[in-house]
Amino acid sequence: MQVALIGATGFVGAAVLKELLQRGHQVVALVRDPAKLAAEPGLKVVQADVLDAQQVQQAVAGSDAVLSAYNAGWTNPNIYEDFLRGSRAIVQGVKAAGVARYLVVGGAGSLYVSPGVQLVDTPEFPAFIKPGASAARDMYTELQKESALDWTLLSPAVGFHGGSDAQSRGRTGQYRTGQDAPLMQADGQPGDISAQDLAVALVDALEQHLHSKQRFTVAY
């Protein structure tokens, strides 16, 4: 397929880019700074600001699908506003380009830990990531009302982060899937997954057309 990828230079996006190229897809990567991506066979780098829906539209036009690993930056003091602004511009641009299939990496904060209670609203949720997690939750709420797109949202495992032990596993190609509740380990601890296997799950969903108009989550 020809796949437009947003966030290709980030922690998750870089893994998704590698997975897509390994599987032989043609990738159009939307980036602010093209110098951050080295030339590779099958990769076209397009300079675009994802906060601008028109730039998104022009860059993704002609693609079979758009994958987004957009993040406004965890250290950004305006992460909540910028994340939602960017997410809305991406959706607007994708729709205007006439691309129906849209897969997005969300957060774990919108997973339900008990009936009616999302992880981001629990007392023990880390305060420093709550603004970004709340934005990702609100983005998912908006996406659920989206009728024009054939969307899929992937929530990582609760234990997923750059410094977690699971990252040392790299790409195993193995994962479990869930839907709206966190996947737990046998000892009751939150599940985890490497960025590479998160990418495997996302590209599997793309290729096999899984989880249409649904959210899913993955963990080992």
C-alpha positions in Angstrom: 0.0 0.0 0.0 0.9 3.6 -0.1 0.7 4.7 3.5 1.0 8.3 4.9 2.7 8.3 8.3 2.5 11.1 10.8 5.0 11.2 13.7 7.7 9.1 11.9 10.6 10.6 14.0 9.0 9.8 17.4 9.5 6.9 19.7 6.5 5.0 18.4 6.4 6.5 14.9 10.0 5.4 14.1 9.1 1.8 14.9 6.0 2.0 12.7 8.1 3.5 9.9 10.6 0.6 10.1 7.8 -2.0 10.2 6.0 -0.5 7.2 9.1 -0.4 5.1 10.2 -4.0 6.1 6.8 -5.2 4.8 7.3 -3.5 1.5 4.8 -0.6 1.8 5.5 2.8 0.2 5.6 5.4 2.9 5.0 9.1 2.8 6.3 10.5 6.0 5.0 13.9 7.1 7.6 15.8 9.1 8.5 19.3 10.1 12.2 18.8 9.6 13.0 16.4 6.6 16.7 16.3 7.8 15.6 14.1 10.7 14.9 11.2 8.3 17.5 9.5 6.3 16.7 8.4 2.7 15.5 4.8 2.4 14.0 2.7 -0.4 10.2 3.1 -0.4 10.3 6.3 1.7 9.2 9.7 0.6 9.6 12.5 3.1 7.3 15.5 2.9 7.7 18.6 4.9 4.3 19.4 6.5 2.9 21.0 9.6 0.2 18.7 11.0 -1.4 21.7 12.8 -2.4 22.9 9.3 -5.2 20.7 7.8 -4.5 21.9 4.3 -0.9 20.8 4.5 -2.0 17.4 5.8 -4.5 17.1 3.0 -1.9 17.8 0.3 0.6 15.5 1.8 -1.7 12.4 2.3 -3.6 12.7 -1.0 -3.5 9.5 -3.0 -2.6 7.3 0.0 -4.4 4.1 0.8 -4.3 4.8 4.5 -3.0 7.3 7.0 -1.3 6.2 10.2 -0.8 8.7 13.0 1.6 8.5 15.9 1.3 12.3 16.5 2.4 13.6 19.9 2.6 17.3 20.8 5.6 16.6 23.1 5.4 15.4 26.7 7.5 18.5 27.9 5.2 20.9 26.0 3.4 23.1 28.5 0.5 23.4 26.0 0.4 19.7 25.3 -3.4 19.4 25.9 -4.3 22.2 23.5 -1.7 21.4 20.9 -2.5 17.7 20.9 -6.2 18.3 20.2 -5.4 21.0 17.7 -3.1 18.7 15.8 -5.4 15.7 16.0 -8.3 17.7 14.7 -6.3 19.1 11.8 -5.1 15.7 10.9 -8.6 14.3 10.8 -9.8 17.3 8.8 -7.0 16.9 6.3 -7.4 13.2 5.9 -11.1 13.6 5.2 -10.5 16.4 2.8 -8.0 14.2 0.9 -10.6 11.5 0.5 -8.6 8.9 2.4 -11.0 6.7 4.3 -8.7 4.4 6.4 -7.2 6.1 9.4 -5.3 4.4 12.2 -4.0 6.3 15.2 -2.0 5.5 18.2 -3.8 6.9 21.3 -3.0 6.6 25.0 -3.6 4.0 27.7 -5.4 6.7 29.8 -8.8 6.1 28.1 -8.8 2.4 29.0 -11.5 1.5 31.5 -10.2 0.1 34.8 -13.8 -0.4 36.2 -17.3 0.3 34.9 -17.4 4.0 33.9 -13.9 4.8 35.3 -11.0 5.5 32.9 -7.4 5.1 33.9 -6.6 8.8 33.5 -9.3 9.7 36.1 -7.9 7.4 38.9 -6.1 9.0 41.9 -2.8 7.2 41.2 -2.5 8.3 37.6 0.8 10.3 37.3 0.1 14.0 37.3 2.9 15.0 34.9 1.4 13.0 32.0 -2.3 13.7 32.8 -2.6 16.7 30.4 -1.4 14.7 27.5 -3.3 11.6 28.5 -6.5 13.7 28.9 -6.0 15.1 25.4 -5.6 11.6 24.0 -8.8 10.5 25.8 -10.7 13.5 24.4 -9.4 12.8 20.9 -10.7 9.3 21.2 -14.1 10.5 22.3 -14.3 12.8 19.2 -13.1 10.0 17.0 -16.0 7.7 18.1 -18.4 10.3 16.6 -16.5 10.3 13.3 -18.7 8.7 10.6 -16.7 9.6 7.5 -13.5 7.7 8.4 -12.9 4.0 8.7 -10.8 4.6 11.9 -9.0 2.4 14.3 -7.4 3.6 17.6 -4.6 1.6 19.3 -4.1 2.1 23.0 -0.7 0.9 24.2 -0.3 -1.3 27.3 -0.5 0.5 30.6 3.1 -0.2 31.3 4.3 1.1 28.0 6.9 3.8 28.0 10.4 4.5 26.7 12.3 3.2 29.7 10.2 0.1 30.4 11.8 -3.4 30.5 9.7 -4.6 27.6 11.6 -2.3 25.2 14.7 -4.6 25.5 12.7 -7.4 23.7 12.6 -5.5 20.4 10.5 -7.1 17.7 9.1 -10.6 18.6 6.0 -10.4 16.5 4.0 -11.7 19.5 1.2 -9.8 21.4 -2.2 -10.2 23.0 -5.1 -8.0 22.1 -7.9 -6.5 24.2 -10.5 -3.8 23.6 -11.4 -1.3 26.4 -9.8 -2.7 29.5 -6.1 -2.9 30.3 -4.4 -6.2 29.6 -2.7 -7.4 32.8 0.1 -9.9 33.5 -0.4 -13.1 35.4 1.0 -11.5 38.6 -1.6 -8.8 38.4 0.8 -6.1 37.2 0.0 -3.9 34.2 0.9 -5.4 30.8 3.7 -4.0 28.7 5.0 -4.2 25.1 7.9 -3.0 23.1 7.6 -0.2 20.6 8.5 -2.6 17.8 5.7 -5.0 18.7 3.3 -2.2 19.1 4.2 -1.3 15.5 3.6 -4.9 14.5 0.1 -4.8 15.9 -0.7 -1.5 14.2 0.5 -2.6 10.8 -1.3 -6.0 11.2 -4.5 -4.0 11.8 -3.8 -2.0 8.7 -3.0 -5.0 6.4 -5.8 -7.3 7.8 -8.4 -4.5 8.1 -8.9 -5.3 11.8 -10.7 -3.2 14.5 -12.7 -1.1 12.0 -14.3 1.9 13.9 -13.0 0.4 17.2 -10.3 0.9 19.8 -8.0 -2.0 20.7 -5.1 -2.4 23.1 -2.1 -4.8 23.1 0.4 -6.3 25.5 2.5 -9.3 25.9 
